[in-house]
Structures are given as structure tokens and as C-alpha cells.
Amino acid sequence: MGTRKALGLLASGARRVRVVSATFHPDMPAGVERVTEPYRTEHLKDASLVFAATDSPDVNDAIVRDARAIGALVCRADVDEDNAGDFATPAMLREGALLITVSSGEARRCRR
């Protein structure tokens, strides 16, 4: 998932993308800052848009809390009614000029 998110952010004009992960897919773009260590609050320094997409609900909780503390928007990949993200990203299929997006009703759980 991190590779797809990074590619999408870069394609949308993001100037700085940082990914924190123990491992990286070989297709991770070269321009992405890679941090190979467990998540720490400091990893969000200067972030304005954050994706909490780990396999640990506790780590995702911490990421959401830390992102909000610095005023960054956060998207949470797993489900947590009490500590939901601020936005959701739809699945996308792009074929030439055609772009199709699909989203479930789950986006309503985002904090408004």
C-alpha cells in the first residue's frame, strides 16, 4: 500500500514524501525518503498530510493522535470508530483519460 500511496502523492505534485516502514517494496519511487525504523512522533515533523497504514491498531492510534497534535490531516487505513481519520481515499482505476473511483460507505467514519 505504501508504494501506491507514494506514487499517487508524487503524481499529484507532492514535493516531499516520507515513508516509515521496516521493509520497502522494490517499486518504491526513488524520490521517497525512506525511514527504516519503528514509528516515532518525530517522523511527522513538518508533515501536513499523513497516512496511518500500519498493521498495528495501536501504532495507527498514535499516528492519528500525533498528526492531529501538529495540525496535519490524517487518513487511517484500518477501522476505529473512536479514533478515525480526517479523510478517506477511494480506490482508483485509470485508463488513459478515464478515471473511475470507488468508495464504500465507510468514509462516513472520518472525523468531520
C-alpha positions in Angstrom: 0.0 0.0 0.0 2.8 2.4 0.8 4.2 2.3 -2.8 0.8 3.1 -4.3 0.2 6.0 -1.9 3.7 7.4 -2.5 3.3 7.1 -6.3 -0.1 8.8 -6.1 1.2 11.6 -4.0 4.2 12.3 -6.2 1.9 12.2 -9.3 -0.3 14.8 -7.6 2.6 17.2 -7.1 3.8 16.3 -3.6 7.3 17.8 -3.1 8.3 15.6 -0.1 7.1 12.1 0.7 8.4 10.2 3.7 7.6 6.5 4.3 8.3 4.8 7.7 8.4 1.1 7.3 10.6 -1.9 8.3 10.7 -3.0 4.6 10.2 -1.3 1.3 8.8 -2.8 -2.0 11.3 -2.7 -4.9 8.9 -0.4 -6.8 9.0 2.4 -4.1 9.9 5.5 -6.0 13.5 6.7 -5.7 12.4 10.2 -4.6 10.7 9.0 -1.5 12.5 9.5 1.9 12.7 6.0 3.5 12.8 5.6 7.2 13.6 2.1 8.3 12.7 2.0 12.0 9.7 1.7 14.2 7.3 4.7 14.1 8.1 7.7 16.4 6.4 11.0 16.8 9.4 12.8 15.3 8.7 11.1 11.9 5.8 13.6 11.4 8.0 16.7 11.7 6.8 19.2 9.1 4.1 16.9 7.8 0.8 18.3 6.6 -0.8 15.1 5.2 -0.4 11.7 6.9 -1.4 8.1 6.2 -1.7 5.8 9.2 -1.5 2.4 7.4 0.4 0.0 9.6 -0.7 -3.5 10.6 -0.9 -2.3 14.2 -4.1 -0.5 15.5 -2.0 0.8 18.5 0.6 2.4 16.1 -2.2 3.8 13.9 -3.8 5.3 17.0 -0.5 7.0 17.9 -0.1 8.3 14.3 -3.6 9.8 14.3 -3.1 11.4 17.6 0.3 12.8 16.7 -0.9 14.1 13.3 -3.7 15.9 14.9 -1.4 17.4 17.5 0.6 19.1 14.8 -2.5 20.1 12.7 -1.9 17.6 9.9 -4.7 15.9 8.1 -4.6 12.1 8.6 -6.1 9.1 6.7 -6.4 5.9 8.7 -6.4 2.7 6.8 -7.9 0.5 9.4 -11.2 0.9 11.2 -11.5 2.7 14.5 -14.7 4.5 15.4 -13.2 6.3 18.3 -10.0 7.5 16.6 -11.0 7.8 12.9 -9.0 9.7 10.3 -10.0 13.0 8.7 -10.5 11.8 5.2 -10.6 8.7 3.0 -9.1 7.9 -0.3 -11.2 6.0 -2.9 -9.9 3.1 -5.0 -9.0 4.3 -8.5 -8.8 2.8 -11.9 -7.1 5.0 -14.6 -7.3 4.0 -18.3 -6.0 6.8 -20.4 -8.2 9.9 -19.9 -10.8 7.8 -18.0 -10.6 7.8 -14.2 -13.0 5.7 -12.1 -13.1 5.9 -8.3 -15.0 3.6 -5.9 -15.6 4.2 -2.3 -17.7 2.3 0.3 -19.9 3.9 2.9 -17.1 3.5 5.3 -15.8 7.1 4.6 -18.6 8.4 6.9 -16.5 7.3 9.9 -14.0 10.0 9.2 -13.9 12.8 11.7 -15.7 15.9 10.3 
